[in-house]
Amino acid sequence: IEPGDEVDWRSPLVTDGFREYRDEEALRRLGIGALPERSLKAFWPRRGPVWDALGRSREGRHVLVEAKAHIPEAVSPPSKASEASIGLIRQSLAEARRFYTRRSNADWSSVFYQYANRLAFQYLLRELNGLPSVLVFLDFINARDVNGPTSSAEWRGATRVIHTQLGLPEDMRPFGVYHAYVDVQELQNLVAHERAGTDAVQ
């Protein structure tokens, strides 16, 4: 997000029971009625990725967020979709792979399938349909309840492994793809501080 820009978060919201969305409903949350060039149906079967957060910036950028609290989450099994759906998935993943990297013939439908399909949807919005969009992999630090990484360096190392396996360049920012790191302990301290201030006022 450019300096000075702000995000209007569309999900998950407390007023909506913190629901997360996929498919056409996810597009509607982003304010997209229909994709202008390549439809979602033509690109991906139903029951596609569920987004951890969706937003739209004041400057009109669609924001897609995939969040992880520990590294093993990044290792995802292949899709369990039907044979017909698998065919479309593999076709779209291969198309996205050729866009992001011409040096690799890696199978994007295997070990890091979840990471790859998020990239595919960024490709669908930004490249195929010309919609300004940003894909953020939000990596949490110090998620002690799941023994998560204690530093951004650990996440960066895991990301290098993923990119090597998928044949991706190290820097994905030219494609509107970013990694952000948030310290869970800092968030908890902030919440505790705000609650203490509220109690003091009362």
C-alpha positions as CSV (number, residue, x, y, z in Angstrom):
1,I,0.0,0.0,0.0
2,E,1.4,3.3,-1.0
3,P,2.3,5.9,1.8
4,G,-0.8,7.8,2.7
5,D,-3.2,5.2,1.4
6,E,-5.6,3.4,3.7
7,V,-7.5,0.1,3.6
8,D,-11.2,-0.4,4.2
9,W,-11.3,-4.0,5.4
10,R,-14.2,-6.0,4.1
11,S,-13.5,-9.2,6.0
12,P,-13.1,-10.6,8.6
13,L,-15.3,-8.2,10.5
14,V,-16.7,-8.4,14.1
15,T,-20.1,-7.3,12.8
16,D,-20.0,-10.3,10.4
17,G,-18.9,-12.9,12.9
18,F,-15.4,-12.8,11.6
19,R,-16.4,-14.7,8.5
20,E,-13.9,-15.4,5.7
21,Y,-14.9,-15.6,2.0
22,R,-14.1,-17.4,-1.2
23,D,-15.2,-17.5,-4.9
24,E,-17.8,-14.9,-6.1
25,E,-18.6,-13.7,-2.6
26,A,-15.0,-12.8,-2.0
27,L,-15.1,-10.8,-5.2
28,R,-18.3,-9.0,-4.1
29,R,-16.6,-8.1,-0.8
30,L,-13.9,-6.5,-2.8
31,G,-16.5,-4.5,-4.7
32,I,-16.0,-6.5,-7.9
33,G,-19.4,-7.4,-9.6
34,A,-17.9,-9.3,-12.5
35,L,-14.4,-9.8,-13.9
36,P,-14.2,-7.8,-17.1
37,E,-11.9,-10.1,-19.2
38,R,-11.5,-13.6,-17.8
39,S,-14.3,-14.9,-15.5
40,L,-13.7,-16.6,-12.3
41,K,-15.7,-19.6,-13.6
42,A,-13.4,-19.9,-16.6
43,F,-10.3,-19.7,-14.4
44,W,-11.1,-21.8,-11.3
45,P,-13.7,-24.3,-10.1
46,R,-16.0,-23.6,-7.2
47,R,-14.7,-23.8,-3.6
48,G,-11.5,-22.0,-4.4
49,P,-9.2,-20.3,-1.9
50,V,-10.7,-18.9,1.4
51,W,-9.1,-15.5,2.1
52,D,-8.0,-14.7,5.6
53,A,-8.7,-11.0,4.9
54,L,-10.0,-8.9,2.1
55,G,-9.9,-5.1,1.7
56,R,-10.0,-2.2,-0.7
57,S,-7.7,0.7,-0.4
58,R,-8.8,4.3,-0.7
59,E,-6.8,4.5,-4.0
60,G,-8.8,1.6,-5.3
61,R,-6.4,-1.3,-4.8
62,H,-7.9,-4.7,-4.0
63,V,-6.1,-6.3,-1.1
64,L,-5.9,-10.1,-0.6
65,V,-4.3,-11.5,2.5
66,E,-3.1,-15.0,3.3
67,A,-2.0,-15.4,6.9
68,K,0.2,-18.0,8.6
69,A,1.2,-18.5,12.2
70,H,3.8,-21.3,11.8
71,I,5.9,-22.6,9.0
72,P,4.4,-26.1,8.6
73,E,1.1,-24.4,7.5
74,A,2.9,-23.4,4.3
75,V,3.3,-27.1,3.3
76,S,-0.1,-27.8,1.9
77,P,-1.4,-31.0,0.2
78,P,-2.6,-31.0,-3.4
79,S,-6.3,-30.2,-4.1
80,K,-8.9,-32.9,-3.4
81,A,-11.1,-31.5,-6.2
82,S,-12.8,-33.8,-8.8
83,E,-10.8,-34.9,-11.8
84,A,-12.6,-32.3,-14.0
85,S,-11.9,-29.5,-11.6
86,I,-8.3,-30.7,-11.2
87,G,-7.8,-30.2,-14.9
88,L,-8.8,-26.6,-14.8
89,I,-6.8,-26.0,-11.7
90,R,-3.6,-27.4,-13.2
91,Q,-4.2,-25.4,-16.4
92,S,-4.6,-22.1,-14.6
93,L,-1.6,-22.8,-12.3
94,A,0.6,-23.5,-15.3
95,E,-0.6,-20.3,-16.9
96,A,0.2,-18.3,-13.8
97,R,3.6,-20.0,-13.4
98,R,4.6,-19.0,-16.9
99,F,3.7,-15.4,-16.1
100,Y,5.7,-15.3,-12.9
101,T,8.7,-17.3,-14.1
102,R,9.7,-18.7,-17.5
103,R,12.6,-20.6,-16.0
104,S,10.6,-23.3,-14.2
105,N,8.5,-26.3,-15.1
106,A,7.7,-27.0,-11.4
107,D,4.3,-28.6,-10.6
108,W,2.4,-25.9,-8.8
109,S,-0.4,-28.3,-7.8
110,S,1.7,-30.4,-5.3
111,V,3.6,-29.5,-2.1
112,F,3.1,-25.7,-2.0
113,Y,-0.3,-25.7,-3.7
114,Q,-1.8,-23.2,-1.3
115,Y,0.9,-20.6,-1.9
116,A,0.7,-21.2,-5.6
117,N,-3.1,-20.9,-5.9
118,R,-3.0,-17.5,-4.1
119,L,-0.5,-16.3,-6.7
120,A,-2.8,-17.6,-9.4
121,F,-5.7,-15.4,-8.1
122,Q,-3.4,-12.4,-8.0
123,Y,-2.6,-13.2,-11.6
124,L,-6.3,-13.5,-12.4
125,L,-7.1,-10.1,-11.0
126,R,-4.1,-8.0,-11.8
127,E,-2.8,-9.4,-15.1
128,L,-5.8,-11.1,-16.8
129,N,-8.4,-8.5,-15.8
130,G,-6.3,-5.4,-15.3
131,L,-7.6,-4.8,-11.8
132,P,-5.2,-3.1,-9.3
133,S,-4.6,-5.6,-6.6
134,V,-2.1,-6.5,-3.9
135,L,-1.4,-10.0,-2.5
136,V,0.0,-10.0,1.0
137,F,1.4,-13.1,2.8
138,L,1.0,-12.1,6.4
139,D,3.5,-14.1,8.5
140,F,3.1,-14.0,12.3
141,I,6.0,-14.0,14.6
142,N,6.0,-15.3,18.2
143,A,2.7,-17.2,17.9
144,R,3.7,-19.2,21.0
145,D,0.5,-21.3,21.1
146,V,1.5,-23.0,17.9
147,N,5.3,-22.7,18.4
148,G,5.6,-20.3,15.5
149,P,8.8,-18.6,14.3
150,T,10.4,-16.1,16.6
151,S,11.8,-13.8,13.9
152,S,11.1,-12.6,10.4
153,A,14.4,-14.2,9.4
154,E,12.9,-17.7,9.9
155,W,10.0,-16.8,7.7
156,R,12.3,-15.4,5.0
157,G,14.2,-18.6,5.0
158,A,11.0,-20.6,4.6
159,T,9.9,-18.3,1.8
160,R,13.2,-18.8,0.0
161,V,12.6,-22.6,0.0
162,I,9.1,-22.1,-1.4
163,H,10.2,-19.8,-4.1
164,T,13.1,-22.1,-5.0
165,Q,10.7,-25.1,-5.3
166,L,8.2,-23.1,-7.4
167,G,10.9,-21.4,-9.5
168,L,9.9,-17.9,-8.4
169,P,12.2,-14.9,-8.1
170,E,13.2,-13.8,-4.6
171,D,11.5,-10.4,-5.0
172,M,7.9,-10.6,-6.0
173,R,7.0,-6.9,-5.4
174,P,7.0,-6.1,-9.1
175,F,4.0,-8.5,-9.3
176,G,2.2,-6.8,-6.4
177,V,3.1,-9.7,-4.0
178,Y,4.4,-8.9,-0.6
179,H,5.4,-10.5,2.7
180,A,4.6,-8.7,5.9
181,Y,5.6,-9.7,9.5
182,V,3.5,-9.1,12.6
183,D,4.7,-9.8,16.1
184,V,1.9,-11.5,18.1
185,Q,3.4,-10.5,21.4
186,E,3.5,-6.9,20.4
187,L,-0.1,-7.1,19.4
188,Q,-1.1,-8.7,22.7
189,N,0.8,-6.0,24.6
190,L,-0.9,-3.3,22.7
191,V,-4.4,-4.8,23.4
192,A,-3.5,-5.1,27.1
193,H,-2.3,-1.5,27.2
194,E,-5.5,-0.3,25.5
195,R,-7.7,-2.3,27.9
196,A,-5.8,-0.9,30.9
197,G,-6.4,2.6,29.6
198,T,-10.1,1.9,29.1
199,D,-10.4,0.5,32.6
200,A,-8.7,3.5,34.1
201,V,-11.1,5.9,32.3
202,Q,-14.1,3.9,33.7
